[in-house]
Amino acid sequence: MTQKEKKAVSKTAKPKAKAAPPRTRPRSVAKVLSESEVQQRAYALWESRGRPFGSPEVDWYRAKEQQNPE
């Protein structure tokens, strides 16, 4: 094999570098709602259900679940 052929083979045989993956936020990073934000969300959920009497914990837990969906 001549020097010219070796250079041609070595140029074509080199593996291409992989592109870096796009930078994204890790999934573990989530916005944590403050107590007052949970209260506001729970109130909005309660209003959307027609302001029923009793069972405030239904809306509270639903607001907390929407905060950290997993």
N, C-alpha and C positions, 0 to 999 in steps of 0.2 A: 504494500500500500504506500502510495506516495504521500509526501507532506501535504499536498493540496487536498488529497482525498481524506486524510486524517482530519484536517481542519473542517472540511465540509461535513463529515460525520459528527465531529464533536459539537459543531454549531447546531445541528439538527437534533442531536440526542439530549441536549440539556432540557431538564424539566422546567416548565414555566412556573413562576412563582404564583402562589395562590393569592387571590385578592383578600384583603382584610374584611372581616364581617362588618356589617353596618353597626354603628354605635346606637344602642338602644338602652332604655332604662331597664334595669332588672325587674322582673315581675314581682319580686319580694318588696319592692318599694311601692307603698300605697299611701295615699293621703289619709291621714288619721283625722277624723272629725273631732272637733272639740265637743264638750258636753252640750254647749248651747246650740251647736250645729245639729247634733243628734236630736235635741228637743225640737228645733225648728222643722227638721225633716219628719219627725214623728207626728208633729202637729199637722203638717201638710198631708201626710198619709191619712190621718184621722179625718181631716176635712174631706179628702177624696172618697172616703168610705161613707160619707153622709152624716158625720158627727154622731155615731151611735153612743148610747149610754153604756158605761162599763167597759171592761177589757182594754185599758190603756196600754198594757204590756204588749199587746199584739202589735201595735204600731211602733212601740219602742224597739222591740226585738227586730222588727222588719227594717227599721231605720238603721240599726246596728249591723244587720246582715248586708244591707246595701253598701255600707261603709267598707266592708272587707269581704267581697264575694270570693269564694274559694271553691 
